[in-house]
Amino acid sequence: LAIMIENHNQARPQTAMHEAEVVYEIPVEGGITRFMALYYHVPDIVGPVRSCREYFVDRALEVNALYVHCGGSPNGYKYIGEQKVFSIDEISNGTPFFRDNSRKAPHNLYTKPQKLIEVMNQKYPMQLPYQKLPLPYGENPTAGDIGCKGVSIRYHGNYTASYKLNPRTGRYDRYMNGAQQLDRVTLKPVSPGTVVIQMANMRVIDDKGRQEISFIGEGRGLVLYGGTARQIIWKKTAPREFTRFFDETGKPFFFSNKSPVWVQVVSPINRLAFDPPVPQNVIAFLGVQQPAGKAATAAPAAATASATVPVKTTPPPAPASASAKLPAAVASTSGAL
């Protein structure tokens, strides 16, 4: 399941985001952000659900996910049709969705994933012999070589996402505008074990401020894991092809499957800050330009370094396949891979 989830302040706190195996946070119109959460198990309730954007669809296509949304931008709907996306829209099929009257619309739409599956099975009976995993996992994840205990990303005035390493759990506790992000129902913290910063070029395409973001091509980024960071190069050749990750030497990058992975897609105009400040060669690698005389330091509520267009580097040929059989442990209600 690939479920679109809102990040408006009236949609917070969200439900079941801490359970997702992978979450993508990407800017939409006006500099605000939205999420797409991938679930390889069946959570109870997820939301609030919001509308489609075509660049989220590219990530759902990588793993042949059922794409779940409510409405969409004109380009989003067009893209769903062009790519023949396996999807369900609340506007045309409301059965698996419901409104929570304790919140105001449109920030109160939720879904029950078990009902999503039942409804779609009635329409399109199918069985899959295997499921593609979203990332190349390895028993020995690629090690970081830079000390990094946290990062702040300022997308917009009311959208600063921050991560701070929790030494007790070894995960990165997530904050929105300085407030720790907790699950609405369980009050459990949203704490991924890996945070990916993926640099991507973006541009505004209409008077609503909608974004065009291309994931077809290549770029640079940084992976935070276990209190360290590692430079990465990413590459994606077609909508249904995987996003491949390589370290800065060109070797394939492997991720840990012991805890969730959050992918933060960052525009060159967004501000980044790290704790402790990363070396200048890393800033240059990312294309981040620090204000004169200031160091880039991270705090849950703020960020102080602006980003510029990343310099492209051509990675070596990608591995032939990143698909794999779904381990039995993945299909658990705990949300842990």
Short mmCIF file of the C-alpha atoms (twelve columns), coordinates in Angstrom:
data_MODEL
# 
_entry.id   MODEL 
# 
loop_
_atom_site.group_PDB 
_atom_site.id 
_atom_site.type_symbol 
_atom_site.label_atom_id 
_atom_site.label_alt_id 
_atom_site.label_comp_id 
_atom_site.label_asym_id 
_atom_site.label_seq_id 
_atom_site.Cartn_x 
_atom_site.Cartn_y 
_atom_site.Cartn_z 
_atom_site.pdbx_PDB_model_num 
ATOM 1   C CA . LEU A 1   0.000   0.000   0.000   1 
ATOM 2   C CA . ALA A 2   1.214   3.499   -0.892  1 
ATOM 3   C CA . ILE A 3   -1.016  5.957   0.990   1 
ATOM 4   C CA . MET A 4   -0.989  9.740   0.552   1 
ATOM 5   C CA . ILE A 5   -1.007  11.443  3.965   1 
ATOM 6   C CA . GLU A 6   -1.509  15.108  4.742   1 
ATOM 7   C CA . ASN A 7   0.928   17.320  6.653   1 
ATOM 8   C CA . HIS A 8   -1.197  20.449  7.227   1 
ATOM 9   C CA . ASN A 9   -1.001  21.651  10.836  1 
ATOM 10  C CA . GLN A 10  -4.690  20.732  11.268  1 
ATOM 11  C CA . ALA A 11  -3.879  17.193  10.123  1 
ATOM 12  C CA . ARG A 12  -1.311  16.667  12.872  1 
ATOM 13  C CA . PRO A 13  -0.755  14.374  14.622  1 
ATOM 14  C CA . GLN A 14  -1.213  11.752  11.937  1 
ATOM 15  C CA . THR A 15  -2.184  8.125   12.459  1 
ATOM 16  C CA . ALA A 16  0.035   5.074   11.796  1 
ATOM 17  C CA . MET A 17  2.906   6.911   10.134  1 
ATOM 18  C CA . HIS A 18  5.267   5.396   12.680  1 
ATOM 19  C CA . GLU A 19  4.268   1.965   11.355  1 
ATOM 20  C CA . ALA A 20  5.195   2.554   7.706   1 
ATOM 21  C CA . GLU A 21  8.250   0.742   6.432   1 
ATOM 22  C CA . VAL A 22  9.168   3.667   4.154   1 
ATOM 23  C CA . VAL A 23  7.888   7.270   4.093   1 
ATOM 24  C CA . TYR A 24  8.529   9.929   1.444   1 
ATOM 25  C CA . GLU A 25  8.151   13.609  2.366   1 
ATOM 26  C CA . ILE A 26  8.053   15.859  -0.702  1 
ATOM 27  C CA . PRO A 27  7.098   19.520  -1.222  1 
ATOM 28  C CA . VAL A 28  3.810   20.322  -2.930  1 
ATOM 29  C CA . GLU A 29  2.319   23.758  -3.665  1 
ATOM 30  C CA . GLY A 30  3.409   26.807  -1.718  1 
ATOM 31  C CA . GLY A 31  6.399   25.085  -0.155  1 
ATOM 32  C CA . ILE A 32  4.303   22.882  2.145   1 
ATOM 33  C CA . THR A 33  4.963   19.149  2.226   1 
ATOM 34  C CA . ARG A 34  2.994   15.940  1.935   1 
ATOM 35  C CA . PHE A 35  3.765   12.305  2.701   1 
ATOM 36  C CA . MET A 36  3.438   8.998   0.936   1 
ATOM 37  C CA . ALA A 37  3.758   6.050   3.291   1 
ATOM 38  C CA . LEU A 38  4.552   2.507   2.119   1 
ATOM 39  C CA . TYR A 39  3.074   -0.341  4.178   1 
ATOM 40  C CA . TYR A 40  4.185   -3.936  3.764   1 
ATOM 41  C CA . HIS A 41  1.734   -5.030  6.457   1 
ATOM 42  C CA . VAL A 42  -1.890  -4.119  7.167   1 
ATOM 43  C CA . PRO A 43  -2.250  -1.347  9.788   1 
ATOM 44  C CA . ASP A 44  -5.605  -0.664  11.406  1 
ATOM 45  C CA . ILE A 45  -6.307  2.966   10.422  1 
ATOM 46  C CA . VAL A 46  -4.183  5.446   8.425   1 
ATOM 47  C CA . GLY A 47  -4.614  9.141   7.774   1 
ATOM 48  C CA . PRO A 48  -5.511  11.853  7.157   1 
ATOM 49  C CA . VAL A 49  -5.570  10.883  3.468   1 
ATOM 50  C CA . ARG A 50  -5.072  13.592  0.844   1 
ATOM 51  C CA . SER A 51  -4.686  14.076  -2.893  1 
ATOM 52  C CA . CYS A 52  -2.378  12.756  -5.577  1 
ATOM 53  C CA . ARG A 53  0.674   14.416  -7.079  1 
ATOM 54  C CA . GLU A 54  2.336   12.773  -10.066 1 
ATOM 55  C CA . TYR A 55  5.846   12.660  -8.597  1 
ATOM 56  C CA . PHE A 56  4.636   10.571  -5.651  1 
ATOM 57  C CA . VAL A 57  3.210   8.122   -8.177  1 
ATOM 58  C CA . ASP A 58  6.723   7.544   -9.556  1 
ATOM 59  C CA . ARG A 59  7.784   6.132   -6.198  1 
ATOM 60  C CA . ALA A 60  4.666   3.946   -5.866  1 
ATOM 61  C CA . LEU A 61  5.248   2.542   -9.361  1 
ATOM 62  C CA . GLU A 62  8.709   1.365   -8.328  1 
ATOM 63  C CA . VAL A 63  7.174   -1.325  -6.113  1 
ATOM 64  C CA . ASN A 64  3.832   -1.909  -7.916  1 
ATOM 65  C CA . ALA A 65  1.976   -0.583  -4.879  1 
ATOM 66  C CA . LEU A 66  -1.767  0.041   -4.610  1 
ATOM 67  C CA . TYR A 67  -1.785  3.857   -4.666  1 
ATOM 68  C CA . VAL A 68  -4.337  5.315   -2.218  1 
ATOM 69  C CA . HIS A 69  -5.499  8.938   -2.447  1 
ATOM 70  C CA . CYS A 70  -8.427  11.378  -2.350  1 
ATOM 71  C CA . GLY A 71  -8.561  13.539  -5.450  1 
ATOM 72  C CA . GLY A 72  -5.521  14.928  -7.192  1 
ATOM 73  C CA . SER A 73  -3.973  17.701  -9.214  1 
ATOM 74  C CA . PRO A 74  -4.786  17.830  -12.954 1 
ATOM 75  C CA . ASN A 75  -1.336  16.445  -13.754 1 
ATOM 76  C CA . GLY A 76  -1.745  13.822  -11.050 1 
ATOM 77  C CA . TYR A 77  -4.939  12.443  -12.552 1 
ATOM 78  C CA . LYS A 78  -3.442  12.602  -16.038 1 
ATOM 79  C CA . TYR A 79  -0.364  10.695  -14.917 1 
ATOM 80  C CA . ILE A 80  -2.410  7.990   -13.184 1 
ATOM 81  C CA . GLY A 81  -4.233  7.410   -16.482 1 
ATOM 82  C CA . GLU A 82  -1.108  7.473   -18.625 1 
ATOM 83  C CA . GLN A 83  0.788   5.033   -16.407 1 
ATOM 84  C CA . LYS A 84  -2.255  2.789   -15.768 1 
ATOM 85  C CA . VAL A 85  -1.604  3.022   -12.037 1 
ATOM 86  C CA . PHE A 86  -3.217  0.449   -9.728  1 
ATOM 87  C CA . SER A 87  -4.995  2.973   -7.521  1 
ATOM 88  C CA . ILE A 88  -8.093  3.749   -5.453  1 
ATOM 89  C CA . ASP A 89  -9.549  7.256   -5.126  1 
ATOM 90  C CA . GLU A 90  -11.941 8.122   -2.293  1 
ATOM 91  C CA . ILE A 91  -13.861 10.440  -4.614  1 
ATOM 92  C CA . SER A 92  -14.882 7.552   -6.866  1 
ATOM 93  C CA . ASN A 93  -14.883 4.766   -4.254  1 
ATOM 94  C CA . GLY A 94  -15.526 5.854   -0.685  1 
ATOM 95  C CA . THR A 95  -16.230 2.461   0.876   1 
ATOM 96  C CA . PRO A 96  -12.827 1.943   2.559   1 
ATOM 97  C CA . PHE A 97  -12.702 5.565   3.804   1 
ATOM 98  C CA . PHE A 98  -14.421 7.493   6.593   1 
ATOM 99  C CA . ARG A 99  -14.517 10.992  8.094   1 
ATOM 100 C CA . ASP A 100 -13.538 11.644  11.704  1 
ATOM 101 C CA . ASN A 101 -16.017 14.249  12.908  1 
ATOM 102 C CA . SER A 102 -13.730 15.346  15.734  1 
ATOM 103 C CA . ARG A 103 -11.654 17.151  13.079  1 
ATOM 104 C CA . LYS A 104 -12.618 19.636  10.395  1 
ATOM 105 C CA . ALA A 105 -12.776 18.675  6.738   1 
ATOM 106 C CA . PRO A 106 -10.737 18.243  4.625   1 
ATOM 107 C CA . HIS A 107 -8.242  17.242  7.311   1 
ATOM 108 C CA . ASN A 108 -10.309 14.339  8.670   1 
ATOM 109 C CA . LEU A 109 -10.339 11.622  5.996   1 
ATOM 110 C CA . TYR A 110 -9.034  8.233   7.123   1 
ATOM 111 C CA . THR A 111 -8.863  4.763   5.626   1 
ATOM 112 C CA . LYS A 112 -8.934  1.199   6.897   1 
ATOM 113 C CA . PRO A 113 -6.321  -0.692  4.882   1 
ATOM 114 C CA . GLN A 114 -7.992  -4.065  5.341   1 
ATOM 115 C CA . LYS A 115 -11.085 -2.663  3.646   1 
ATOM 116 C CA . LEU A 116 -8.911  -1.191  0.895   1 
ATOM 117 C CA . ILE A 117 -7.567  -4.638  0.154   1 
ATOM 118 C CA . GLU A 118 -10.995 -6.288  0.302   1 
ATOM 119 C CA . VAL A 119 -12.585 -3.743  -2.050  1 
ATOM 120 C CA . MET A 120 -9.754  -3.929  -4.575  1 
ATOM 121 C CA . ASN A 121 -9.718  -7.753  -4.452  1 
ATOM 122 C CA . GLN A 122 -13.408 -7.755  -5.354  1 
ATOM 123 C CA . LYS A 123 -12.713 -5.562  -8.380  1 
ATOM 124 C CA . TYR A 124 -9.367  -6.983  -9.439  1 
ATOM 125 C CA . PRO A 125 -8.755  -10.504 -8.046  1 
ATOM 126 C CA . MET A 126 -5.043  -11.127 -8.177  1 
ATOM 127 C CA . GLN A 127 -2.175  -12.874 -6.496  1 
ATOM 128 C CA . LEU A 128 1.443   -11.778 -6.513  1 
ATOM 129 C CA . PRO A 129 4.167   -14.443 -6.235  1 
ATOM 130 C CA . TYR A 130 6.556   -11.865 -4.782  1 
ATOM 131 C CA . GLN A 131 6.606   -8.218  -3.788  1 
ATOM 132 C CA . LYS A 132 9.264   -5.723  -4.766  1 
ATOM 133 C CA . LEU A 133 11.038  -4.124  -1.856  1 
ATOM 134 C CA . PRO A 134 11.550  -0.350  -2.096  1 
ATOM 135 C CA . LEU A 135 15.238  -0.320  -1.187  1 
ATOM 136 C CA . PRO A 136 18.240  -2.642  -1.475  1 
ATOM 137 C CA . TYR A 137 18.566  -4.063  2.026   1 
ATOM 138 C CA . GLY A 138 21.665  -5.835  3.290   1 
ATOM 139 C CA . GLU A 139 22.777  -7.715  6.383   1 
ATOM 140 C CA . ASN A 140 25.642  -5.226  6.582   1 
ATOM 141 C CA . PRO A 141 24.228  -1.764  5.765   1 
ATOM 142 C CA . THR A 142 26.604  0.679   4.146   1 
ATOM 143 C CA . ALA A 143 28.492  2.376   6.955   1 
ATOM 144 C CA . GLY A 144 28.622  6.132   7.371   1 
ATOM 145 C CA . ASP A 145 31.970  7.916   7.581   1 
ATOM 146 C CA . ILE A 146 30.824  11.293  8.973   1 
ATOM 147 C CA . GLY A 147 29.547  11.965  12.492  1 
ATOM 148 C CA . CYS A 148 25.969  13.271  12.263  1 
ATOM 149 C CA . LYS A 149 23.420  13.165  15.079  1 
ATOM 150 C CA . GLY A 150 20.699  15.212  13.441  1 
ATOM 151 C CA . VAL A 151 19.438  17.437  10.661  1 
ATOM 152 C CA . SER A 152 16.832  20.168  10.176  1 
ATOM 153 C CA . ILE A 153 15.121  20.875  6.860   1 
ATOM 154 C CA . ARG A 154 13.186  24.118  6.518   1 
ATOM 155 C CA . TYR A 155 10.686  23.582  3.737   1 
ATOM 156 C CA . HIS A 156 8.373   26.476  4.647   1 
ATOM 157 C CA . GLY A 157 7.525   28.752  7.568   1 
ATOM 158 C CA . ASN A 158 5.293   26.118  9.169   1 
ATOM 159 C CA . TYR A 159 7.129   23.105  7.768   1 
ATOM 160 C CA . THR A 160 10.502  22.530  9.404   1 
ATOM 161 C CA . ALA A 161 11.239  18.812  9.687   1 
ATOM 162 C CA . SER A 162 14.009  17.796  12.074  1 
ATOM 163 C CA . TYR A 163 15.618  14.576  13.239  1 
ATOM 164 C CA . LYS A 164 17.616  14.033  16.397  1 
ATOM 165 C CA . LEU A 165 19.453  10.825  17.240  1 
ATOM 166 C CA . ASN A 166 18.064  9.081   20.311  1 
ATOM 167 C CA . PRO A 167 21.069  7.385   21.968  1 
ATOM 168 C CA . ARG A 168 18.777  4.971   23.821  1 
ATOM 169 C CA . THR A 169 17.084  3.568   20.709  1 
ATOM 170 C CA . GLY A 170 19.655  4.345   18.037  1 
ATOM 171 C CA . ARG A 171 16.872  5.872   15.932  1 
ATOM 172 C CA . TYR A 172 16.183  9.431   14.842  1 
ATOM 173 C CA . ASP A 173 13.264  11.036  16.677  1 
ATOM 174 C CA . ARG A 174 11.332  13.249  14.285  1 
ATOM 175 C CA . TYR A 175 10.161  16.794  15.053  1 
ATOM 176 C CA . MET A 176 7.846   19.203  13.243  1 
ATOM 177 C CA . ASN A 177 8.538   22.862  14.024  1 
ATOM 178 C CA . GLY A 178 10.327  21.807  17.208  1 
ATOM 179 C CA . ALA A 179 7.546   19.540  18.538  1 
ATOM 180 C CA . GLN A 180 8.226   15.816  18.622  1 
ATOM 181 C CA . GLN A 181 6.014   13.927  16.183  1 
ATOM 182 C CA . LEU A 182 3.904   11.291  17.936  1 
ATOM 183 C CA . ASP A 183 1.221   8.945   16.672  1 
ATOM 184 C CA . ARG A 184 -2.284  10.278  17.265  1 
ATOM 185 C CA . VAL A 185 -3.644  6.977   18.617  1 
ATOM 186 C CA . THR A 186 -0.751  5.254   20.373  1 
ATOM 187 C CA . LEU A 187 1.352   8.343   21.174  1 
ATOM 188 C CA . LYS A 188 4.386   6.357   20.023  1 
ATOM 189 C CA . PRO A 189 7.195   8.480   18.555  1 
ATOM 190 C CA . VAL A 190 7.841   8.667   14.843  1 
ATOM 191 C CA . SER A 191 11.452  7.489   14.847  1 
ATOM 192 C CA . PRO A 192 13.003  6.113   11.668  1 
ATOM 193 C CA . GLY A 193 16.306  4.299   11.840  1 
ATOM 194 C CA . THR A 194 17.502  5.789   8.552   1 
ATOM 195 C CA . VAL A 195 16.942  9.253   7.074   1 
ATOM 196 C CA . VAL A 196 17.692  9.875   3.396   1 
ATOM 197 C CA . ILE A 197 18.141  13.427  2.126   1 
ATOM 198 C CA . GLN A 198 17.524  13.315  -1.620  1 
ATOM 199 C CA . MET A 199 18.334  16.503  -3.511  1 
ATOM 200 C CA . ALA A 200 15.997  17.137  -6.476  1 
ATOM 201 C CA . ASN A 201 15.305  20.063  -8.772  1 
ATOM 202 C CA . MET A 202 11.796  21.532  -8.629  1 
ATOM 203 C CA . ARG A 203 9.855   24.302  -10.347 1 
ATOM 204 C CA . VAL A 204 6.425   25.929  -10.009 1 
ATOM 205 C CA . ILE A 205 4.142   25.141  -12.967 1 
ATOM 206 C CA . ASP A 206 0.848   27.001  -12.321 1 
ATOM 207 C CA . ASP A 207 -0.825  29.834  -10.431 1 
ATOM 208 C CA . LYS A 208 -1.702  27.419  -7.605  1 
ATOM 209 C CA . GLY A 209 1.989   26.961  -6.868  1 
ATOM 210 C CA . ARG A 210 1.998   23.282  -7.848  1 
ATOM 211 C CA . GLN A 211 5.426   21.770  -8.266  1 
ATOM 212 C CA . GLU A 212 7.060   19.822  -11.037 1 
ATOM 213 C CA . ILE A 213 9.668   17.448  -9.639  1 
ATOM 214 C CA . SER A 214 11.568  15.039  -11.825 1 
ATOM 215 C CA . PHE A 215 12.903  11.844  -10.319 1 
ATOM 216 C CA . ILE A 216 14.012  10.655  -13.731 1 
ATOM 217 C CA . GLY A 217 17.713  11.365  -13.916 1 
ATOM 218 C CA . GLU A 218 20.310  11.566  -11.196 1 
ATOM 219 C CA . GLY A 219 21.395  13.663  -8.248  1 
ATOM 220 C CA . ARG A 220 23.072  13.690  -4.871  1 
ATOM 221 C CA . GLY A 221 22.147  13.239  -1.255  1 
ATOM 222 C CA . LEU A 222 23.083  12.104  2.221   1 
ATOM 223 C CA . VAL A 223 22.053  9.121   4.342   1 
ATOM 224 C CA . LEU A 224 21.884  9.375   8.138   1 
ATOM 225 C CA . TYR A 225 22.163  6.076   10.000  1 
ATOM 226 C CA . GLY A 226 23.390  5.177   13.475  1 
ATOM 227 C CA . GLY A 227 24.754  8.630   14.270  1 
ATOM 228 C CA . THR A 228 26.711  8.814   11.029  1 
ATOM 229 C CA . ALA A 229 26.164  10.188  7.532   1 
ATOM 230 C CA . ARG A 230 27.273  9.016   4.095   1 
ATOM 231 C CA . GLN A 231 27.246  10.819  0.779   1 
ATOM 232 C CA . ILE A 232 25.123  9.173   -1.919  1 
ATOM 233 C CA . ILE A 233 24.393  9.433   -5.612  1 
ATOM 234 C CA . TRP A 234 20.879  8.480   -6.792  1 
ATOM 235 C CA . LYS A 235 19.696  7.498   -10.243 1 
ATOM 236 C CA . LYS A 236 16.302  6.623   -11.751 1 
ATOM 237 C CA . THR A 237 15.874  5.837   -15.460 1 
ATOM 238 C CA . ALA A 238 12.078  5.364   -15.875 1 
ATOM 239 C CA . PRO A 239 8.852   5.644   -13.817 1 
ATOM 240 C CA . ARG A 240 8.649   1.919   -13.041 1 
ATOM 241 C CA . GLU A 241 12.381  1.531   -12.455 1 
ATOM 242 C CA . PHE A 242 13.874  1.653   -8.977  1 
ATOM 243 C CA . THR A 243 15.694  4.649   -7.613  1 
ATOM 244 C CA . ARG A 244 19.228  3.284   -7.315  1 
ATOM 245 C CA . PHE A 245 21.560  4.526   -4.609  1 
ATOM 246 C CA . PHE A 246 25.357  4.491   -4.674  1 
ATOM 247 C CA . ASP A 247 27.981  5.741   -2.257  1 
ATOM 248 C CA . GLU A 248 30.264  8.539   -3.389  1 
ATOM 249 C CA . THR A 249 32.763  5.986   -4.749  1 
ATOM 250 C CA . GLY A 250 30.121  4.423   -7.012  1 
ATOM 251 C CA . LYS A 251 29.476  1.251   -5.001  1 
ATOM 252 C CA . PRO A 252 25.824  0.155   -4.474  1 
ATOM 253 C CA . PHE A 253 24.386  1.474   -1.192  1 
ATOM 254 C CA . PHE A 254 22.654  -0.997  1.150   1 
ATOM 255 C CA . PHE A 255 20.096  -0.055  3.792   1 
ATOM 256 C CA . SER A 256 19.110  -1.562  7.138   1 
ATOM 257 C CA . ASN A 257 15.768  -3.391  7.272   1 
ATOM 258 C CA . LYS A 258 15.590  -3.271  11.078  1 
ATOM 259 C CA . SER A 259 13.671  0.018   11.270  1 
ATOM 260 C CA . PRO A 260 11.756  2.449   9.014   1 
ATOM 261 C CA . VAL A 261 13.417  4.576   6.360   1 
ATOM 262 C CA . TRP A 262 12.253  8.170   5.735   1 
ATOM 263 C CA . VAL A 263 13.181  9.852   2.447   1 
ATOM 264 C CA . GLN A 264 13.264  13.641  2.609   1 
ATOM 265 C CA . VAL A 265 13.161  15.116  -0.884  1 
ATOM 266 C CA . VAL A 266 14.862  18.503  -0.691  1 
ATOM 267 C CA . SER A 267 14.753  21.341  -3.191  1 
ATOM 268 C CA . PRO A 268 17.886  23.387  -3.886  1 
ATOM 269 C CA . ILE A 269 16.090  26.376  -2.301  1 
ATOM 270 C CA . ASN A 270 15.352  24.616  1.019   1 
ATOM 271 C CA . ARG A 271 17.544  25.226  4.053   1 
ATOM 272 C CA . LEU A 272 19.564  22.463  5.678   1 
ATOM 273 C CA . ALA A 273 21.400  22.342  8.990   1 
ATOM 274 C CA . PHE A 274 23.345  19.495  10.583  1 
ATOM 275 C CA . ASP A 275 24.353  18.517  14.117  1 
ATOM 276 C CA . PRO A 276 27.298  18.705  14.351  1 
ATOM 277 C CA . PRO A 277 28.151  20.777  11.281  1 
ATOM 278 C CA . VAL A 278 29.290  18.510  8.462   1 
ATOM 279 C CA . PRO A 279 32.659  19.092  6.743   1 
ATOM 280 C CA . GLN A 280 32.891  21.631  3.963   1 
ATOM 281 C CA . ASN A 281 33.533  18.947  1.355   1 
ATOM 282 C CA . VAL A 282 30.116  17.454  2.175   1 
ATOM 283 C CA . ILE A 283 28.476  20.866  1.838   1 
ATOM 284 C CA . ALA A 284 30.155  21.203  -1.558  1 
ATOM 285 C CA . PHE A 285 29.063  17.689  -2.566  1 
ATOM 286 C CA . LEU A 286 25.420  18.512  -1.792  1 
ATOM 287 C CA . GLY A 287 25.639  21.942  -3.377  1 
ATOM 288 C CA . VAL A 288 24.719  23.628  -0.096  1 
ATOM 289 C CA . GLN A 289 25.993  27.178  0.348   1 
ATOM 290 C CA . GLN A 290 26.353  28.344  3.942   1 
ATOM 291 C CA . PRO A 291 25.831  31.987  4.912   1 
ATOM 292 C CA . ALA A 292 29.168  33.760  5.282   1 
ATOM 293 C CA . GLY A 293 30.694  33.317  8.712   1 
ATOM 294 C CA . LYS A 294 28.047  30.881  9.917   1 
ATOM 295 C CA . ALA A 295 28.224  27.164  10.586  1 
ATOM 296 C CA . ALA A 296 25.370  24.844  9.666   1 
ATOM 297 C CA . THR A 297 24.038  23.499  12.940  1 
ATOM 298 C CA . ALA A 298 20.799  21.629  13.522  1 
ATOM 299 C CA . ALA A 299 18.138  22.058  16.178  1 
ATOM 300 C CA . PRO A 300 14.637  20.560  16.243  1 
ATOM 301 C CA . ALA A 301 13.032  23.917  15.503  1 
ATOM 302 C CA . ALA A 302 15.327  25.621  13.012  1 
ATOM 303 C CA . ALA A 303 17.766  25.346  10.121  1 
ATOM 304 C CA . THR A 304 20.391  27.821  9.038   1 
ATOM 305 C CA . ALA A 305 21.963  26.795  5.734   1 
ATOM 306 C CA . SER A 306 20.507  27.438  2.294   1 
ATOM 307 C CA . ALA A 307 20.852  24.917  -0.528  1 
ATOM 308 C CA . THR A 308 21.799  25.520  -4.125  1 
ATOM 309 C CA . VAL A 309 21.543  23.340  -7.209  1 
ATOM 310 C CA . PRO A 310 23.527  20.118  -6.672  1 
ATOM 311 C CA . VAL A 311 26.335  19.335  -9.076  1 
ATOM 312 C CA . LYS A 312 25.615  16.207  -11.103 1 
ATOM 313 C CA . THR A 313 27.899  13.220  -11.136 1 
ATOM 314 C CA . THR A 314 27.334  10.210  -13.371 1 
ATOM 315 C CA . PRO A 315 27.232  7.011   -11.304 1 
ATOM 316 C CA . PRO A 316 28.315  3.619   -12.643 1 
ATOM 317 C CA . PRO A 317 25.789  1.204   -14.183 1 
ATOM 318 C CA . ALA A 318 23.059  0.227   -11.748 1 
ATOM 319 C CA . PRO A 319 22.550  -3.319  -10.447 1 
ATOM 320 C CA . ALA A 320 20.233  -5.419  -12.610 1 
ATOM 321 C CA . SER A 321 17.437  -5.709  -10.053 1 
ATOM 322 C CA . ALA A 322 16.456  -4.480  -6.610  1 
ATOM 323 C CA . SER A 323 13.394  -6.702  -6.267  1 
ATOM 324 C CA . ALA A 324 13.261  -9.439  -3.683  1 
ATOM 325 C CA . LYS A 325 10.891  -11.889 -2.095  1 
ATOM 326 C CA . LEU A 326 9.008   -10.417 0.825   1 
ATOM 327 C CA . PRO A 327 10.318  -11.909 4.102   1 
ATOM 328 C CA . ALA A 328 7.631   -13.413 6.312   1 
ATOM 329 C CA . ALA A 329 8.617   -11.013 9.086   1 
ATOM 330 C CA . VAL A 330 7.545   -8.068  6.958   1 
ATOM 331 C CA . ALA A 331 3.866   -8.983  7.014   1 
ATOM 332 C CA . SER A 332 3.463   -8.263  10.703  1 
ATOM 333 C CA . THR A 333 1.202   -5.826  12.488  1 
ATOM 334 C CA . SER A 334 4.174   -4.293  14.270  1 
ATOM 335 C CA . GLY A 335 5.364   -2.467  11.187  1 
ATOM 336 C CA . ALA A 336 8.938   -3.669  11.642  1 
ATOM 337 C CA . LEU A 337 10.643  -5.203  8.638   1 
# 
